[in-house]
Amino acid sequence: MYNKKQQLSLFLGLFICFTSWQISAQSDYSNYSSFTKRLKSLQRTNAANASLKELTTTVGGHKIWALTLGKGDAKNKPAIAIVSGVDGKHLLGPEMAISIAENILKNHAQVLEKTTFYIFPNMSPNATENYFSSLKHYKNGNAKNTDDDRDGSSNEDPFDDLNKDGLITMMRVEDVTGNYIKLKEDDRILVKASKSKGQLGKYKLLSEGIDNDKDGKFNEDGKGGIHFNKNFSYNYPYFKPGAGEHPVSEKENRALLSFLYEQWNVFAILTLGPENNLSKPLKYNASGARKRVVTSILKNDAALNKFLSGKYNKITGTKDAPTSNGKGGDFFQWSYFHFGKLALSTPGWWVPKVKDSAKKASKNKYVNYLRWAKKENIKDAFVPWTPVKHPDFPNQKVEVGGIAPYKMINPPYKMVADISKKHTDFVIALAKMQPNITLQNIKTEAVGKGFTRITVDVHNSGLLPTHTEMGRKSRWLRRIKVAITLTKKQQLISGRSITLVPSINGDSSQQFTWLVKGKGKVSLEAGTSHTGIDTKTINLK
């Protein structure tokens, strides 16, 4: 017979095994419930190195979680923040975030000796949950009631599933007043007719639905909500659907910023979302950099971005990435332009280029996706065009079909583990390059009459600079503090007791000298929370 302690151990062992089996047996993206269980299980089985905090509860009743990975005095070690779920359509981001956390704890726990990780797995849980609803359609907003067309009524023109397949795709209407034609390369795809090429439009292309409020628009005012990735202060899109009434109006946005503003040790922010400056670095624009409201990455930061982009592409093996630098109000641009941090972003995956039998790649992204889906044997990638009766077009041919929602943005779930492993490797490489301030080459010289000259090199042993150029410009990031502490019986003759250094480049040093009168010991300190702090005790001559 087992005693109570043995029974508890057996139960916990079986629970952990069952949870691990569930995760390994997973075949599709995680819904809110299973995702929350994974997070709690991860923290429970790694309690010494992981803590889980609830930042807030959204209007829709979903909790926003912050997962901290660290050892010892985690708040005073350089930290990387990983933020995902910024875009509700991007299901891969949250899966990558939790998988990266699992990989770090399982395979790279030693990195926690010097680096802390703050991971925000899903900032748009209400939106991502739509993937699991009975009617799948792209949704980015939270659960707040909004009047997207600003007509005084809310949700009066939602999505309508005309072909009853549980998906909202597109509808094409045969109409000579339309400006779309079938693409010769693949006649399932419609493209805009080009007058310069002598092409005449034959179709209207609309979102699948009915004009419920008879305003000439389709599905323009359903349950929209506020988009997390449109609600930040940089280049805020005023009066645009999904942006909110003002910047940072939403609980989840405020909760994230409140947390980040208190974590002075964060040196880099990695966003797992649609923006991408990793596979394709941002380019410096002199006129944009000189504007009062800066619109270009600064020159030194552009060089740093290019360097890290090279590392990213080598580690992850990615190529042919789409360009996406942010559309305004997004978190990635805020983290650089307004927060001044080393800001990195990647969607993690995009549809690879596929050539046809003539070894020619398509310039049309939809054709390329359909080629790739066929190659990967993805059966439900495209909904065949199917005729439907439409009350708004009673005497016209209307067909519903198109690429299924979520498919082009997110890879099949079986690919997530490999994608996450490669991105974990990049995150670990980034941590190894982090700024690291140390006191080096300490010299003490007796210069007579009870005077001692102290000389030291304050060295950044990391490859990354201690501050971005934007961080120095914003003056928000804490500068490097270099200080000497004396006793009451000692006197500082020359040199400052405290010096604040704006920045030290990677693998670079700055030398400091003090002249001290007296005997005994003095203390030296250099660094700040996002670079690490080094201290030394010196015996006076």
Beta strands, then each sheet from edge to edge (+ up, - down):
strand 1: 50-57
strand 2: 63-69
strand 3: 79-84
strand 4: 116-120
strand 5: 170-174
strand 6: 180-183
strand 7: 186-192
strand 8: 203-207
strand 9: 266-272
strand 10: 342-346
strand 11: 382-388
strand 12: 398-403
strand 13: 437-448
strand 14: 451-460
strand 15: 480-485
strand 16: 491-494
strand 17: 498-501
strand 18: 508-517
strand 19: 521-528
strand 20: 532-539
sheet 1: 1+ 2- 4+ 3+ 9+ 10+
sheet 2: 8+ 5- 12+ 11-
sheet 3: 6+ 7-
sheet 4: 13+ 14- 18+ 16-
sheet 5: 17+ 15- 19+ 20-
end
